[in-house]
Amino acid sequence: MATALRCGWLADVEAGEMLPDRTVLVDGERIVAVQPGSAPVPEGVEAIDLGEVTLSPGLIDLHTHLIGVAACGDSAQELKQSAARQALDGVDHARDTVLAGFTTVRDVGTFRAFIDTELRDAINRGTAIGPRMAVAGAYVTVSSGGGMITGLAHDIELPKDFRFGSVRAVDDTRERVREILHGGADLIKLIATGAVMAAGTVPGAPELTEAQMRAAVEEAAQYGAYVAAHAHGAAGIKMAVRAGVRSIEHGCYLDDEGIALMLEHGTYLSADIWWSDWLTEHATDAGFDAEQQAKNDDATESQRLAFERAVRAGVRIGFGTDAGAFPHGIQARQLQTMRTYGMTPLEALRAATLTSAECMGWEERVGSITPGKYADLIAVPGRADDPTVFTDVRFVMKGGAVLKNDLPDHAPERALRGWAGQ
Ligand SMILES: [Zn+2]
């Protein structure tokens, strides 16, 4: 069914401007045209006036964890839940995410392997409502490293699906990458350095070797897949970039040499620079201990300044938030933090749409309001010059189907009924 959506403003993230009064024509699951609001709507097309809103491409988060206990400092809690419980909670997390305007996510890891592939497939089948997902399957990590549940007694052995991606050397890294891709993952997530939230690990310390990471990149490439690397420490970041990873996640202690290397290699930065604000407020009730808080305080201050230097230097900036470390569906707050640390509102929106789509290799499908791409469209009230409005998404369309419409004045019942069952 063809639909015309009229809006007061349209966020053109390719040109970096707000276009006044536009109509977007949608046919089936794709965008077919963008025209001036005054242009006639073709015969037989249902016209919906969204009113004085900004229509934006659906947002993309490059760094979510839809599977796992959300907003909880104690990773051992993962062991108290069944796989079934985690999958069902994932359905909730996916719904919260897409209804907040995130129509695509790159989900970068679950402690229990492969529940993410099931959630992705359930959404694609229509069993669950959620964003388009690219998933990592499991963490590739050293034993007792940032991708493991740590802090357990030494005589406790984790079940196999909690250490699926644990590797020791180059050969088994290749083997594990193959197994993860054979298991249905879309990308590989490496834990290059220690982690802020994993007890005992040191964020600044390299964990995987450069040779292991290069092997992972090479092996993934054989399958047309790429690698995202969790990396905090300056040395680990440079090793990962030299090894050829597509994106650096977190990048807390990124230095100028690292920035130069990222520019040289075209590496994307996916830095979760907002959620520390949430942690500061909720650390105690969410069960984050003193070690985690101290590591986080140190890492965040450094991360935000590094982010600002990377923006200024022209590094490709994506939008990754670490949603799951905090409750799902509130991550649009990071757009404002990106503005504070050197981006204009439209640059931050471009990071959270087109640049993130490019990082995923999905720029032909999503990331801008362009004919031929999926009709993944969201609306926020007024002219979106202020990124905070993206925390108040009123309308969500994914693949031509309306998942949310809180604009009753401008969206008559009759129009909504037309989409029922899609
Ligand atoms: Zn993460």
Residues whose N, C-alpha, C, O or C-beta is under 5 A from the ligand:
A	BS01	ZN	D322
